[in-house]
Amino acid sequence: MATYLIIGLVIIVIVGALLHILSTAKKFKLDESQLKKIKQREREQKIKDQQFKK
C-alpha cells in the first residue's frame, strides 16, 4: 500500500515539474513583431560592423 502512495507522489511531482517547465517556456516565446525587431537590429549591426572594418 505504501509503495502505491510513493509511486503516486513521484508521478505527481514529475507532472508538476513538466507543467512548470512548459509554463515558463511560454513566457519566453517571442511574437512576430519582436522577431522582426530583432532581425532588423541584427541587419543594422552587420552594416555597422562592415562600415567599421573599412
C-alpha positions as CSV (number, residue, x, y, z in Angstrom):
1,M,0.0,0.0,0.0
2,A,2.8,2.4,0.9
3,T,4.5,1.7,-2.4
4,Y,1.5,2.9,-4.3
5,L,1.5,6.1,-2.3
6,I,5.1,6.7,-3.1
7,I,4.7,5.9,-6.8
8,G,1.7,8.3,-6.9
9,L,3.6,11.1,-5.2
10,V,6.6,10.6,-7.6
11,I,4.2,10.8,-10.6
12,I,2.6,14.0,-9.3
13,V,6.0,15.6,-8.8
14,I,7.1,14.7,-12.3
15,V,3.9,16.0,-13.9
16,G,4.1,19.2,-11.8
17,A,7.7,19.8,-12.9
18,L,6.7,19.3,-16.6
19,L,3.8,21.8,-16.3
20,H,6.1,24.3,-14.6
21,I,8.7,23.9,-17.4
22,L,6.0,24.3,-20.1
23,S,4.6,27.4,-18.5
24,T,7.9,29.1,-18.2
25,A,8.8,28.2,-21.8
26,K,5.6,30.0,-23.0
27,K,6.8,33.2,-21.3
28,F,9.9,33.3,-23.4
29,K,8.1,32.8,-26.7
30,L,8.5,35.8,-29.0
31,D,5.7,37.1,-31.2
32,E,6.2,38.2,-34.8
33,S,6.8,41.9,-34.1
34,Q,9.5,41.1,-31.6
35,L,11.2,38.7,-34.1
36,K,11.1,41.4,-36.8
37,K,12.7,43.9,-34.4
38,I,15.5,41.5,-33.5
39,K,16.2,40.7,-37.2
40,Q,16.2,44.4,-38.0
41,R,18.7,45.1,-35.2
42,E,20.9,42.3,-36.5
43,R,20.9,43.7,-40.0
44,E,21.8,47.2,-38.7
45,Q,24.6,45.7,-36.6
46,K,26.0,43.9,-39.6
47,I,26.0,47.1,-41.6
48,K,27.8,49.0,-38.8
49,D,30.3,46.2,-38.5
50,Q,31.1,46.3,-42.2
51,Q,31.5,50.1,-42.1
52,F,33.8,49.8,-39.1
53,K,36.0,47.4,-40.9
54,K,36.6,49.8,-43.9
